[in-house]
Amino acid sequence: MPRKVYEFNNPRRFVAGTVGQPGDRTFYLQASDANRTVSVVLEKEHVQVLADRLEDIVDEVVRRGTVPPIESPQEDLDPLEMPVDEEFRVSALGLAWDDDLKAVVIEAVSGESGSLDEDQIFSDDDDAPDVLRVTIDAAAARAFAVRANAVVHAGRTPCPLCGIPLDPAGHICPRQNGYHRATLS
């Protein structure tokens, strides 16, 4: 099957979001322009790392004076656009700063076609895996990172003792060594 490249240059919207209840959420990257919306599935950890690295890139280009300081990013609190149809599952992410465009290039690469070679990220080979390629300015990157961090941290609350997410049905905390506190009546 030929490679599919979903390319968005300064999309109307580029966000991370979830579908499902905390503890059973599926994480998505979603890019939209006037005519189409593309959604890809990725792991929670991918979303966190992407947000962190985008923050680092934006901080660095602002520090160097490449782009002016970004006051406060425009918040996007809207849900994912429906229907959320998965194009592919992400196995690798690539980030780059394009100095000519003064923009961040994000590439989410599918891993469904077998093993992924590092050289296939940012590749234009026809035999490379499917890819979602999004180019956004520094302000949009900062706004993406703010929302992505909120999405990641909107899950289950952590146990105050061990930090493991609490389940609605209960939690056996390893810090309590299997014991429950006795309650006085």
Secondary structure per residue as TSV (DSSP state, phi and psi in degrees):
chain	resnum	aa	ss	phi	psi
A	1	M	-	360.0	137.4
A	2	P	-	-68.9	153.4
A	3	R	-	-66.6	141.1
A	4	K	-	-109.6	129.1
A	5	V	E	-117.5	114.6
A	6	Y	E	-97.7	101.7
A	7	E	E	-108.4	131.9
A	8	F	E	-129.9	116.6
A	9	N	E	-104.4	114.1
A	10	N	S	50.9	63.4
A	11	P	-	-64.9	158.2
A	12	R	S	-60.6	-34.0
A	13	R	E	-152.6	134.7
A	14	F	E	-140.4	113.4
A	15	V	E	-141.1	162.6
A	16	A	E	-105.3	143.2
A	17	G	E	-156.6	176.8
A	18	T	E	-133.0	159.8
A	19	V	E	-130.1	131.6
A	20	G	S	115.2	175.2
A	21	Q	-	-88.3	150.9
A	22	P	T	-51.1	134.2
A	23	G	T	94.4	-17.7
A	24	D	S	-142.5	42.2
A	25	R	-	-93.8	149.6
A	26	T	E	-109.9	129.8
A	27	F	E	-96.6	139.8
A	28	Y	E	-130.8	149.6
A	29	L	E	-103.7	136.8
A	30	Q	E	-136.0	125.8
A	31	A	E	-117.2	137.2
A	32	S	E	-137.4	141.6
A	33	D	-	-129.4	-162.9
A	34	A	S	-64.0	-30.5
A	35	N	S	-109.5	-15.1
A	36	R	-	-154.3	160.1
A	37	T	E	-133.2	131.2
A	38	V	E	-121.5	130.8
A	39	S	E	-122.2	134.0
A	40	V	E	-127.7	147.2
A	41	V	E	-92.4	141.2
A	42	L	E	-149.4	172.9
A	43	E	-	-83.2	155.3
A	44	K	H	-55.3	-41.9
A	45	E	H	-62.8	-35.8
A	46	H	H	-62.2	-42.1
A	47	V	H	-62.4	-44.5
A	48	Q	H	-63.6	-45.8
A	49	V	H	-65.1	-41.2
A	50	L	H	-60.6	-45.5
A	51	A	H	-61.4	-45.0
A	52	D	H	-62.7	-44.7
A	53	R	H	-69.5	-35.9
A	54	L	H	-63.4	-42.5
A	55	E	H	-58.6	-44.1
A	56	D	H	-61.9	-44.9
A	57	I	H	-63.3	-47.0
A	58	V	H	-63.6	-43.8
A	59	D	H	-58.0	-42.1
A	60	E	H	-68.1	-44.7
A	61	V	H	-70.3	-29.8
A	62	V	H	-69.8	-43.5
A	63	R	H	-59.7	-39.6
A	64	R	T	-76.9	-11.0
A	65	G	T	83.3	12.1
A	66	T	S	-67.7	-37.2
A	67	V	S	-130.9	153.1
A	68	P	-	-69.7	158.5
A	69	P	-	-56.6	145.8
A	70	I	-	-102.3	116.1
A	71	E	-	-61.8	-85.3
A	72	S	S	-135.4	126.6
A	73	P	-	-66.5	149.4
A	74	Q	-	-70.3	125.8
A	75	E	-	-82.3	136.8
A	76	D	-	-117.5	102.0
A	77	L	-	-103.8	5.3
A	78	D	-	-72.1	151.8
A	79	P	-	-69.5	170.2
A	80	L	-	-59.1	150.1
A	81	E	-	-75.0	137.3
A	82	M	S	-97.9	151.5
A	83	P	S	-77.6	150.8
A	84	V	-	-94.9	95.6
A	85	D	-	-104.5	117.9
A	86	E	E	-70.2	123.1
A	87	E	E	-82.9	-41.4
A	88	F	E	-167.0	171.2
A	89	R	E	-100.6	130.3
A	90	V	E	-76.9	133.6
A	91	S	E	-113.3	-19.9
A	92	A	E	-150.9	149.9
A	93	L	E	-122.1	144.6
A	94	G	E	-127.6	143.5
A	95	L	E	-131.6	141.0
A	96	A	E	-152.1	151.1
A	97	W	E	-101.2	124.0
A	98	D	E	-97.1	105.8
A	99	D	T	-68.7	-30.5
A	100	D	T	-67.0	-43.1
A	101	L	T	-85.0	-14.1
A	102	K	T	55.2	51.7
A	103	A	E	-147.9	158.9
A	104	V	E	-95.1	136.3
A	105	V	E	-109.4	123.5
A	106	I	E	-114.4	131.4
A	107	E	E	-127.3	122.6
A	108	A	E	-108.1	118.8
A	109	V	E	-108.0	136.1
A	110	S	E	-73.6	148.3
A	111	G	-	-117.9	13.1
A	112	E	T	-72.8	-18.5
A	113	S	T	-89.9	21.2
A	114	G	S	111.2	-153.7
A	115	S	-	-71.8	145.7
A	116	L	-	-104.8	124.9
A	117	D	-	-89.3	138.9
A	118	E	G	-56.1	-31.3
A	119	D	G	-70.4	-12.7
A	120	Q	G	-81.9	-10.3
A	121	I	T	-78.9	132.5
A	122	F	T	62.8	28.7
A	123	S	-	-99.5	152.4
A	124	D	-	-113.0	17.6
A	125	D	-	-66.7	142.5
A	126	D	T	-69.2	-23.7
A	127	D	T	-93.7	3.8
A	128	A	S	-73.9	162.7
A	129	P	-	-70.4	165.5
A	130	D	-	-58.5	153.0
A	131	V	E	-148.7	144.5
A	132	L	E	-106.9	116.7
A	133	R	E	-117.2	119.6
A	134	V	E	-124.4	131.3
A	135	T	E	-114.7	120.8
A	136	I	E	-134.8	154.3
A	137	D	E	-77.9	174.0
A	138	A	H	-62.4	-37.8
A	139	A	H	-65.3	-41.8
A	140	A	H	-67.3	-35.2
A	141	A	H	-64.7	-42.1
A	142	R	H	-64.0	-43.0
A	143	A	H	-63.9	-39.8
A	144	F	H	-59.8	-46.2
A	145	A	H	-63.2	-40.6
A	146	V	H	-62.0	-47.6
A	147	R	H	-66.3	-43.8
A	148	A	H	-59.3	-42.6
A	149	N	H	-62.1	-40.7
A	150	A	H	-64.3	-41.0
A	151	V	H	-64.2	-45.1
A	152	V	H	-62.6	-41.1
A	153	H	T	-87.4	3.8
A	154	A	T	-89.0	8.6
A	155	G	S	-81.6	-149.7
A	156	R	-	-67.5	146.5
A	157	T	-	-73.3	144.8
A	158	P	B	-80.4	151.9
A	159	C	-	-64.4	134.0
A	160	P	T	-67.5	-17.8
A	161	L	T	-93.0	-46.5
A	162	C	T	-112.7	-17.3
A	163	G	-	86.2	-6.0
A	164	I	-	-72.3	139.7
A	165	P	B	-58.8	137.6
A	166	L	-	-81.5	134.5
A	167	D	B	-89.7	148.5
A	168	P	T	-60.9	-27.5
A	169	A	T	-83.9	-7.2
A	170	G	B	129.8	175.1
A	171	H	-	-152.6	127.4
A	172	I	-	-98.3	108.8
A	173	C	-	-84.9	124.3
A	174	P	G	-65.7	-21.6
A	175	R	G	-72.6	-20.5
A	176	Q	G	-94.1	3.3
A	177	N	T	56.5	34.3
A	178	G	T	83.8	-1.8
A	179	Y	-	-97.8	149.1
A	180	H	-	-109.1	147.4
A	181	R	-	-66.6	140.6
A	182	A	-	-77.4	138.0
A	183	T	-	-103.0	138.7
A	184	L	-	-88.0	136.9
A	185	S	-	-104.5	360.0
